[in-house]
Amino acid sequence: MDKASVKIMPLGGVRENGKNMYVVDINDSIYILDCGLKYPENELLGIDIVIPDYSYLRENKDRIVGVFLTHGHADAIGALPYFLNEFQVPVFGSKMTIELAKLSCQSDSKAKNFDDFHVVDANTEIDFGDVTVSFFKTTHSIPESMGIVLTSSAGSVVYTGDFKFDQTAAPGYQTDYARLAEIGKNGVLALLSDSANAENPNETASERDIADDVLETFNYQDGRIVVASVGSNILRLQQVFNAAAKTGRKVFLTGRDIEKIVDTAMRLHKLVLPADDLLVSQEQLEKLAPEQTIIVQTGRMGEPIKALQRMANKQEKGLNIEPGDLVFITTTPSHAMETNVAKTRDMIYRAGGEVKAISDELNSSGHASKNDLQLMINLLHPKYLVPVQGEYRLLSAHAKAAEEVGMTPDRIFLTAKGDQLVYDGKDMVLSGSVEVGNTMIDGIGVGDIGNIVLRDRKVLSEDGIFIAVITIDHKKKQIIGEPKITSRGFVYVKANKNLMHESAELIKKAVQTNLDNKEFDWTHLKQDVREKLNHYLFDQTRRHPVILPVIMEVDPRRHKPKSKRKKQAAQKAKQAADKPSENE
């Protein structure tokens, strides 16, 4: 039997944080592993979220078998509503993952009607003829997270999803070590493994230790506690609920997003309320003493940091940070968010609150440490390793950890988005790449924001805008009136009258030169004004504002001599008088 042809290509999730999406092409059939988003970093001004580029999938949509999900966090399912708007293919995942996927699709008018979801578990095997898809239990901060195995005649391609090893994990979160050993014994061609915590040389704290730390924090805090958490971190929410009940506090959930997630998890018995009256409304919250309350802040789409900034800036009625409050950050932000988190801490202290992060005292993470990654390699014995889920330095750290347990560098691939790894039956090689970008979501716009728009936004944020309005009479080759100049975010106009005056003179000169030109062109006129202003303003201020010239032309019909207009009006009146009425 000939060995299957295998091609692996990441569309996201490599050299970046989040946006996991991996294409595995076996015998010309495409299996998509995860469909996630990432939250924008500082340079993506105004962008809400970033999702993968589906261009390659559009070109090969007839070959897509389905989407296979590892868990219910945004980095694995967040882009699904946008994907299902274009591709009507089956979606597979655990019960919890599928319910959260459906929840994320509810706000999309088209995706909410999608009904081709399939619930699988660790005992499921799906036979697609030449490929069998199976699953295995992993430990993460959300129940029913699973790894995925694609088995063909070439061996297995294994994708771990987010995972870590925790010997004290509770039921529903436990790793199936025997199943991992079995997969390794049957032969693993390639391992796509989580790298998000690969730089961490120390053992990750167990969830039991984290639960004890949460309880201790609640015990020793006299005032109100604001818990910042990722909305879909079900395990952390359970620990907060348990600690709140033991310390006699009530819990208020901020926003509909977290309420829907909690309701879904409770309905599936993945989240349990230790007391019936534990959750309170905002009206009930306001009647309780501060030392009796917990506010769980998860923010929009499960990202709490921006929500904390609004609370510190007094923008959340009834929930603002007050003196004596403790903000307890129970999520571990990515390295790319460190500056933003530091800024948020400062804002909270300015508002009179205090900050404690769970990562300050414990090595907490839902992702595998270096030792965990090495154990996964030793259990599966992959022929090739493809580190995924992390920035380049994390992928590189994962590769070095693999070399320490005996893998040779030629069998480890540090890929970029669009790289194609091809297995021809003998060797796996990097065989070219396709162009893969990012699709940026801004409000309801999908992919309509590109690099040029982002560049303009960056310029606007740094140097402001300079608007010049001038009216001309094209036929008479005259300028009508003085230019009107408006500046926002560039200079203070009243303090820079000379600059404004010289700019106006420069505009008039450039416009008149173009009017006198026999080959008059509107586009050239605007470009000429823009270029001359750009050079002048940069020479004077060393800044490059966005320059917006507005050239208006007078309507000749509105500027006829008064005597001529009176004559025309008299003629119209006479014509109206001579016209017979309808009653005659």
Summary of the structure (lengths in Angstrom):
residues: 584
radius of gyration: 31.1
end to end distance: 100.2
largest distance: 108.0
contacts: 1913
relative contact order: 0.11
helix: 38%
strand: 24%
